[in-house]
Amino acid sequence: MDFGWINFSPSFLIIWRCFNIASGKNELPINDQIKVSELMVIGPNGEQMGVKNINDALTLANYAGLDLVLMNGNATPAVGKIMDYNKYRYEKQKKLKEAQKKQRETNKDVKEYRLSVTIDVHDFETRRKNAEQYLKKGHKIKAFIHFKGRQMAHPELGKEVLLKFADALSEYAVIEANPKLEGRNMSMLLAPKK
């Protein structure tokens, strides 16, 4: 190929593509990276093409405009497939992302919100809106109040704030665990409505 003043040989382009594609750690060996003398070749449509030596297999892949990928180097004979390696990697990454997304959906977190007996209206509304978003995503909410100093003399005020928080979120959540005093903390658990 001739790109103006730079002249690339076809073998250079194949080596460059091979190096550029398979530079990752978990990548399969492709084209010239394959170090076996012969292998069972599987065609681009899944048909078995028989046992070929490495040069013949590379020639077949080159004619098809695809890559020869070593799928299993431990088998006897080794197994190679003629395919578009970039497309294969893309689909593999797509499946991995889908699996991770499903795993995140099943592993819902418990989000904690710290309130206080003397919480301001705007702070309360900010926490309510934020908790509402998490409840819509399916997360549980743990609201708690840490009593300071003389506030311990009136735990009913803390309970009142927690119940007000639960009432503000009643459209999206149900109380899973009622407000309970543990030492200087009072906590309540809210679960999203089904």
Backbone as a ProteinNet text record, in pm:
[ID]
protein_1_A
[PRIMARY]
MDFGWINFSPSFLIIWRCFNIASGKNELPINDQIKVSELMVIGPNGEQMGVKNINDALTLANYAGLDLVLMNGNATPAVGKIMDYNKYRYEKQKKLKEAQKKQRETNKDVKEYRLSVTIDVHDFETRRKNAEQYLKKGHKIKAFIHFKGRQMAHPELGKEVLLKFADALSEYAVIEANPKLEGRNMSMLLAPKK
[TERTIARY]
84	0	87.8	38.2	117.1	37.8	86.3	23.6	115.6	112.7	198.7	344.1	418	562	594.1	491.8	515.7	467.2	551.4	516	512.7	391.6	375.7	366.4	442.9	430.7	312.2	249.8	136	171.9	293.6	332	344.3	390.6	399.4	259.9	161.7	26.1	-34.7	-7.7	-59.8	1.8	132.2	200.5	150.3	134.8	87.5	-52.9	-142.9	-279.7	-279.4	-197.3	-187.1	-140	-36.6	17.6	-82.4	-149.2	-243.8	-366.2	-414.9	-535.6	-506.2	-403.7	-379.6	-272.5	-291.4	-192.6	-239.4	-362.2	-414.2	-361	-384.5	-332.2	-412.3	-544.4	-629.3	-668.6	-589.2	-622.7	-575.8	-644.9	-606.7	-499	-405.3	-304.1	-370.1	-328.6	-385.5	-274.1	-305.8	-218.7	-75.8	22.5	163.3	203.3	115.7	147.2	127.7	61.2	34.3	163.5	203.7	333.2	320.5	210.3	197.2	222.3	265.7	298.6	175	77.3	-45.9	-163.6	-281.6	-400	-526.1	-630.2	-761.9	-822.6	-859.9	-910.9	-1063.2	-1126.4	-1271.8	-1296.8	-1380.8	-1407.3	-1491.8	-1511.2	-1586	-1733.3	-1788.6	-1929.2	-1944.2	-1835.8	-1840.3	-1811.6	-1780.2	-1753.2	-1609	-1588.5	-1454.4	-1382.4	-1262.9	-1185.2	-1072.6	-1061	-959.5	-833	-736.6	-607.8	-518	-466.6	-380.9	-253.4	-146.7	-28.2	-51.1	27.8	3.1	7	97.8	108.8	-15.5	-68.6	-190.5	-309.6	-316.4	-427.5	-420.6	-300.3	-284	-320.1	-285.9	-320.1	-471.7	-539.6	-686.2	-749.9	-700.1	-754.3	-728	-608.9	-570.6	-660.5	-689.5	-777.9	-919.1	-963.2	-1097.6	-1099.7	-982.4	-974.8	-1006	-982.4	-1011.6	-885.4	-900	-787.1	-796.2	-680.7	-674.5	-651.2	-745.1	-739.4	-722.7	-623.2	-600.1	-699.2	-800.5	-906.3	-865	-794.4	-751	-614.6	-510.6	-374.8	-336.2	-415.1	-382.2	-437.3	-531.3	-591.3	-491.6	-517.1	-431.8	-517.9	-508.9	-429	-494.8	-417	-468.5	-583.2	-672.3	-790.4	-778.9	-791.9	-789.9	-915.2	-961.7	-1082.9	-1055	-1111.9	-1100.3	-1219.7	-1191	-1298.1	-1246.7	-1340	-1305.4	-1281.8	-1156.1	-1121.5	-1174.6	-1175.3	-1227.8	-1375.1	-1452.4	-1594.7	-1613.3	-1530.7	-1537	-1510.8	-1405.8	-1373.8	-1485.1	-1542.4	-1650.1	-1770.1	-1809.4	-1924.3	-1895.8	-1771.1	-1732.1	-1740.8	-1692.4	-1699.2	-1843.3	-1926.4	-2067.1	-2137.4	-2109	-2168.1	-2120.7	-1992.9	-1938.3	-2006.5	-2026.9	-2093.8	-2238.1	-2307.2	-2444.6	-2448	-2352.1	-2346.4	-2319.8	-2229.8	-2200.6	-2321.8	-2395.7	-2514.9	-2619.1	-2639.4	-2735.1	-2691.1	-2560.6	-2509	-2531.9	-2510.9	-2534.8	-2682.2	-2771.6	-2914.1	-2955.3	-2890.8	-2926.5	-2862.1	-2749.4	-2680.9	-2717.8	-2837.4	-2880.9	-2815.2	-2777.8	-2710.2	-2809.6	-2761.8	-2836.3	-2768.3	-2841.8	-2788.5	-2824.3	-2726.8	-2749.1	-2767.1	-2861.1	-2886	-2885	-2799.7	-2789.5	-2875.4	-2967.6	-3054	-3018.4	-3078.7	-3057.6	-3189.4	-3194.2	-3315.4	-3348	-3246.5	-3264.7	-3238.1	-3278.1	-3249.4	-3331.3	-3267.7	-3333.1	-3425.3	-3522.7	-3620.5	-3552.3	-3457.6	-3390.7	-3301.6	-3231.2	-3148.6	-3236.6	-3350.1	-3443.9	-3493.3	-3530.4	-3580.8	-3473.2	-3349.5	-3239.1	-3219.8	-3217.9	-3201.8	-3321.6	-3440.4	-3560.8	-3554.8	-3517.1	-3509.3	-3403.6	-3290.2	-3182.4	-3225.4	-3289.8	-3336.6	-3443	-3525.6	-3630.8	-3569.3	-3460.2	-3392.1	-3338.5	-3278.9	-3226	-3337.4	-3447.7	-3560.4	-3615.5	-3619	-3665.8	-3574.8	-3445.8	-3350.7	-3358.6	-3431.7	-3448.8	-3360.7	-3289.8	-3204.1	-3285.8	-3234.8	-3295.8	-3232.2	-3304.9	-3258.1	-3253.2	-3138.6	-3127.6	-3111.9	-3212.2	-3206.9	-3173	-3080.2	-3044.7	-3017.3	-3032.1	-3006.5	-2907.5	-2804.1	-2706.5	-2739.1	-2774.7	-2810.5	-2684.9	-2680.6	-2565.2	-2606.7	-2522.2	-2542.1	-2679.7	-2749.4	-2879.1	-2993.5	-2966.3	-3070.9	-3115.2	-3028.6	-3062.6	-3181.4	-3208.3	-3320.8	-3454.4	-3454.2	-3578.3	-3566.7	-3556.6	-3546.2	-3672.8	-3786	-3910.7	-3902.3	-3818.4	-3799.7	-3728.9	-3632.4	-3562.3	-3655.2	-3737.8	-3834.1	-3931.5	-3970.9	-4062.5	-4001.5	-3871.9	-3802.8	-3793.7	-3760.6	-3749.7	-3884.4	-3991	-4123.2	-4169.5	-4130.2	-4161.4	-4088.8	-3963.1	-3884.2	-3951.5	-3997	-4065	-4196.4	-4268.4	-4395.2	-4371.9	-4263.1	-4231.3	-4197	-4148.8	-4112.1	-4216.3	-4332.9	-4433.3	-4481.6	-4468.7	-4510.4	-4418.4	-4291.2	-4191.6	-4142	-4168.2	-4108.2	-4205.9	-4174.5	-4246.2	-4143.2	-4189.2	-4098.7	-4073.9	-3948.1	-3911.8	-3876.9	-3810.5	-3778	-3809.6	-3897.5	-3938.1	-3820.1	-3829.9	-3721.1	-3687.9	-3557.3	-3510.7	-3387.9	-3383.8	-3273.4	-3165.1	-3041.9	-2925.9	-2814.8	-2798.8	-2698.5	-2739.1	-2653.4	-2684.1	-2743.4	-2765.3	-2819.9	-2960.7	-3044.9	-3176.6	-3183.6	-3219	-3218.7	-3350	-3376.5	-3497.7	-3460	-3521	-3491.9	-3614.1	-3593.4	-3700.6	-3668.3	-3770.7	-3753.4	-3840.1	-3794.4	-3875.2	-4003.6	-4108.5	-4234	-4218.1	-4283.9	-4275.6	-4355.7
-118.4	0	123.7	225.7	346.9	464	518.8	635	755.4	814	929.9	890.3	946.9	921.4	797.7	737.9	617.5	496.2	395.3	274.6	158.1	101.9	-9.3	-139.7	-238.6	-371	-444	-537.4	-611.4	-687.7	-742.4	-817.3	-724.6	-599.4	-503	-471.9	-455	-423.6	-538	-661.7	-777.4	-781.9	-761.1	-763.2	-649.1	-530	-415.1	-439.6	-495.4	-523.7	-627.8	-730.1	-836.8	-779	-695.2	-637.3	-540	-465.2	-364.8	-429	-538.3	-603.1	-677	-759.7	-848.4	-794.7	-673	-616.7	-626.5	-674.6	-687.5	-810.5	-817.9	-927.9	-1056.7	-1046.8	-1165.3	-1197.5	-1156.1	-1174.5	-1311.6	-1362.6	-1488.1	-1460.6	-1554	-1533.8	-1534.8	-1441.3	-1435.1	-1429.5	-1472.5	-1466.4	-1509.8	-1420.6	-1457.1	-1483.9	-1459.6	-1488.3	-1636.2	-1709.9	-1851.8	-1930.4	-2008.6	-2078	-2228.7	-2279.2	-2423.5	-2452.3	-2574	-2607	-2643.3	-2711.8	-2742.8	-2734	-2710.2	-2694.1	-2729.8	-2764.5	-2790.6	-2653.8	-2631.1	-2501.2	-2506.2	-2407.4	-2392.2	-2265.8	-2278.6	-2167.8	-2058.3	-1947.5	-1833.5	-1865.5	-1966.5	-2003.2	-2122	-2163.6	-2273.8	-2409.7	-2416.5	-2545.5	-2588.3	-2719.1	-2771.1	-2785.6	-2731.1	-2733.8	-2835.5	-2905.4	-3009	-2957.7	-3049.3	-3015.4	-2955.7	-2838.1	-2767.3	-2725.1	-2705.9	-2648.4	-2497.7	-2434.3	-2294.8	-2200.3	-2225.4	-2136.6	-2143.4	-2266.4	-2281.5	-2213.6	-2230.2	-2170.5	-2017.6	-1962.1	-1816.2	-1766.8	-1844.5	-1806.9	-1805.7	-1907.9	-1912.8	-1791.6	-1758.1	-1643.4	-1514.1	-1505.3	-1385.2	-1366.7	-1475.4	-1467.6	-1424.2	-1467.9	-1430.7	-1289	-1229.2	-1094.5	-1093.8	-1208.7	-1222.7	-1264.1	-1289	-1328.8	-1476.9	-1539.3	-1675.6	-1663.2	-1713.9	-1700.5	-1837.8	-1852.5	-1978.7	-1987.8	-2071.6	-2084.2	-2175.8	-2286.4	-2380.9	-2435.4	-2388.5	-2431.5	-2559.9	-2602.9	-2721.6	-2849.7	-2837.6	-2955.8	-3019.1	-3145.1	-3211.8	-3253.2	-3198.2	-3079.4	-2952.4	-2845.1	-2716.1	-2672.4	-2591.6	-2547.9	-2398.7	-2365.3	-2225.4	-2194.8	-2072.2	-2033	-1909.1	-1907.7	-1791.2	-1701.2	-1578.2	-1486	-1342.9	-1250.4	-1109.9	-1091.4	-1079.1	-1078.2	-954.5	-839.5	-717.8	-734.4	-793.3	-816.2	-913.5	-1018.1	-1117.5	-1051.5	-967.9	-898.5	-804.4	-732.4	-638.3	-710.9	-823.1	-899	-958.5	-1000.7	-1056.2	-948.3	-827	-716.4	-675.5	-679.8	-644.6	-742.3	-873	-973.6	-955.6	-921.5	-900	-781.5	-672.7	-555	-586.9	-665.5	-705.4	-788.7	-880.1	-964.1	-879	-781.1	-692.6	-607.5	-562.5	-482.2	-564	-689.7	-776.6	-803	-817.7	-842.7	-720.7	-600.2	-478.3	-466.7	-507.8	-499	-593.9	-709.9	-805.3	-768.9	-700.5	-660.4	-517.2	-498.4	-364.9	-327.6	-201.4	-152.7	-96.6	-78.7	-5.3	130.9	234.4	370.5	430.2	494.9	552.5	703.4	752.9	897.1	937.3	1034.3	1083.1	1207.6	1200.7	1314.1	1363.2	1472.2	1518.7	1569.2	1582.5	1628.6	1770.6	1849.2	1990.4	2014.2	1920.4	1932.1	2046	2118.9	2230	2175.7	2253.2	2211.7	2180	2264.8	2245.4	2121.1	2098	1977.7	1852.3	1859.8	1747.5	1717.8	1821.4	1804.4	1748.4	1794.4	1744	1595	1553.1	1410.8	1329.5	1384.9	1315.8	1293	1397.6	1384.4	1282.1	1286.2	1193.3	1049.2	1031.3	898	848	938.1	902.3	843.4	903.8	853.1	712.2	689	555.9	453.2	493.1	400.7	361.6	455.9	426.7	324.7	326.9	231.3	95	87.9	-40	-59.4	43.6	33	50.2	-6.2	16.3	140.9	203.1	325.2	301.6	337.7	334.6	479.4	528.5	664.6	653.9	737.1	730.9	870.4	879.9	1004.8	974.4	1057.4	1046.5	1156.9	1116.4	1213.7	1269.9	1403.8	1471.2	1531.4	1517.1	1583.2	1561.3	1673.3	1668.5	1620.8	1598.4	1547.2	1407.3	1336.6	1201.8	1204.1	1321.3	1332.4	1326.6	1352.5	1353.3	1268	1136.5	1050.3	1051.8	1092.8	1099.2	1202.1	1306.2	1405	1340.7	1255.5	1184.2	1088.5	1018.8	926.2	1001.5	1119.5	1203.6	1242.9	1278.5	1317.1	1197.1	1079.7	959.7	921.9	930.2	897.1	999.8	1125.7	1230.5	1201.8	1152.7	1116.5	1000.1	900.3	785	826.8	918.7	967.2	1044.7	1121.4	1197.9	1104.4	984	886.2	775.2	791.7	684.9	644.7	733.6	700.3	594.4	591.9	503	393.6	407.2	313.5	271.7	157.3	108.7	91	103.2	87.9	-60.7	-99.8	-240.6	-265.9	-167.4	-177.9	-43.2	-45.7	77.6	141.6	271.9	339.5	269.8	244.3	170.3	240.5	257.6	326.1	225.6	252.4	168	259.5	269.6	360.1	504.3	579.8	719.7	733.7	621.9	625.6	566.4	628	572.6	551.8	430.3	402.5	339.3	352.4	299.1	252.7	143.2	88.5	100.1	154.1	168.3	81	12.9	-71.6	-15.8	-27.9	23.2	-56.5	11.7	-57.9	-140.9	-255	-343.9	-284.9
0	0	0	-62.6	-74.5	-17.1	93.5	155.2	136.8	18.7	-7.2	-2.4	87.8	97.2	179.9	247.8	328.8	250.1	238.9	166.8	265.8	289.7	382.2	304.4	346.7	284.6	348	274.8	331.1	458	465.2	585.6	706.1	681.9	791.5	845.7	755.8	799.3	879.5	837.5	911.4	1050.4	1060.3	1190.5	1277.2	1217.3	1293.5	1346.9	1262.6	1304.8	1416	1400.8	1499.5	1633.5	1631.1	1753.2	1814.5	1730.3	1777.8	1841	1784.6	1835.7	1966.2	1967.4	2081.1	2174.4	2221.1	2312.2	2457	2482.9	2618.5	2688.6	2819.7	2899.9	2880.7	2873.7	2865.1	2721.7	2628	2487.1	2438	2339.6	2276.2	2171.8	2149.4	2044.8	1906.5	1821.6	1687.1	1583.8	1463.7	1346.9	1376.8	1368	1384.1	1528.7	1623.6	1763.5	1796.6	1709.6	1733.7	1711.5	1810.8	1808	1792.3	1739.3	1716.2	1568.6	1537.4	1398.1	1316.8	1379.9	1308.5	1403.9	1345.7	1427.6	1350.8	1426.4	1369.8	1339.5	1214.7	1173.4	1163.8	1225.6	1216.9	1135.1	1034.2	943	1005.7	932.6	985.8	1014	945.9	967.3	1061.7	1126	1221.3	1161.4	1032.4	968.6	997	1015.6	1039.9	906	899.2	775.5	782	894.6	908.6	974.4	988.5	1048.7	940.7	964.6	868.6	939.5	860.3	922.9	936.6	1020.3	1057.5	937	842.4	726.1	637.5	618.1	538	607.3	737.8	812.7	805.8	818.2	808	668.7	566.7	429.3	410	463.4	454.8	522.8	641.9	715.2	639.8	579.9	505.2	383	310.9	193.9	232.5	350.9	397	453.9	473.1	531	679.7	744.9	887.5	962	1091.3	1175.6	1208.7	1227.9	1279.6	1429.1	1508.4	1654	1715.7	1803.9	1874.6	1989.5	1972.6	2073.4	2188.4	2155.8	2258.3	2218.8	2284.7	2254.7	2325.9	2425.4	2503.1	2441.5	2349.7	2287.3	2190.2	2154.2	2056.5	1939.3	1823	1789.6	1843.2	1844.9	1891.2	1800.6	1854.9	1779	1749.8	1621.5	1578.9	1500.2	1510.3	1439.4	1356.1	1235.8	1148.4	1178.8	1225	1264.5	1265.1	1279.4	1298	1447.5	1486.6	1628.6	1699.8	1632.1	1694.6	1729.3	1639	1663	1779.4	1783	1890.1	2026.2	2031.7	2157.3	2199.1	2102.7	2131.3	2191.9	2130.9	2181.7	2318.8	2340.4	2470.1	2578.7	2549	2644.5	2671.2	2567.3	2581.9	2675.8	2659.9	2747.8	2891.6	2909.1	3042.5	3109.8	3036.1	3092.3	3130.5	3048	3079.2	3207.5	3221.5	3341.9	3465.6	3453.6	3566.2	3602.5	3500.8	3525.3	3600.8	3559.4	3628.4	3772	3791.9	3926.5	4015.8	3961.7	4039.1	4077.4	3985.9	4014.4	4125.8	4134	4239	4372.5	4368.8	4492.6	4528.7	4579.8	4618.8	4751	4761.8	4881.5	4981.7	5104.4	5206.2	5216.6	5179.5	5185.7	5321.8	5384.3	5516.6	5507.4	5585.9	5594.2	5740.1	5771.6	5908.5	5921.6	6012.3	6043.1	6183.4	6225.8	6363.3	6418.8	6549.8	6615.9	6570.8	6546.8	6510.9	6362.3	6275.3	6132.4	6070.4	5981.6	5912.9	5803.6	5764	5663	5530.1	5489.5	5360.2	5361.2	5472	5483.6	5479.4	5547.5	5549.4	5408.4	5334.1	5196.9	5104	5120.6	5038.5	5061.1	5186.8	5217.8	5167.8	5178.7	5131.7	4980.8	4905.5	4759.4	4719	4787.5	4757.8	4789.1	4904.7	4944	4846.6	4797.9	4701.9	4574.8	4527.7	4408.2	4431.3	4548.2	4578.4	4593.8	4651.2	4665.5	4528.8	4435.3	4299.8	4231.1	4266.1	4208.8	4277.7	4389.7	4457.8	4579.8	4623.2	4741	4868.7	4977.6	5108.3	5169.8	5261.6	5326.4	5476.8	5536.4	5682.2	5726.6	5799.2	5853	6000.5	6045.6	6187.4	6242.2	6373.9	6445	6555.4	6566.2	6674.9	6775	6896.4	6999	7063.8	7075.9	7136.7	7270.5	7367.8	7497.7	7557.6	7582	7650.8	7561.7	7433.5	7344.4	7387.4	7461.6	7509.1	7605	7664.8	7757.7	7683.8	7550.5	7473.6	7346.9	7362.2	7244.3	7158	7216.8	7139.9	7027.4	7044.8	6937	6816.5	6844.2	6737	6664.5	6743	6683.2	6593.9	6639.1	6562	6426.9	6426.6	6302.4	6207.8	6261.5	6177.6	6116.1	6196.1	6144	6040	6060.6	5962.5	5830.5	5841	5723.2	5648.9	5725.7	5665.9	5601.1	5665.1	5611.3	5480.8	5475.4	5353.7	5237.7	5269	5165.4	5150.9	5211.3	5213.9	5074.4	4976.2	4839.8	4777.8	4820.7	4760.9	4854	4985.4	5080.3	5189.1	5248.5	5366.8	5478.1	5601.4	5715.3	5736.4	5723.8	5744.7	5890.2	5953.7	6096	6160.4	6259.9	6328	6399.6	6429.7	6500.5	6632.4	6650.1	6767.2	6823.1	6953.5	7020.5	7056.7	7011.9	7043.8	7092.6	7222.8	7278	7252.4	7182.6	7149.6	7009.1	6940.2	6804.7	6801	6720.1	6692.5	6542.6	6499.7	6356.2	6312.5	6183.1	6121.4	5982.7	5936.3	5805.3	5714.8	5594.6	5497	5375.8	5324.5	5206.1	5094.4	4968.8	4857.1	4839.9	4797.6	4770.3	4645.8	4640.9	4525.4	4410.4
[MASK]
++++++++++++++++++++++++++++++++++++++++++++++++++++++++++++++++++++++++++++++++++++++++++++++++++++++++++++++++++++++++++++++++++++++++++++++++++++++++++++++++++++++++++++++++++++++++++++++++++

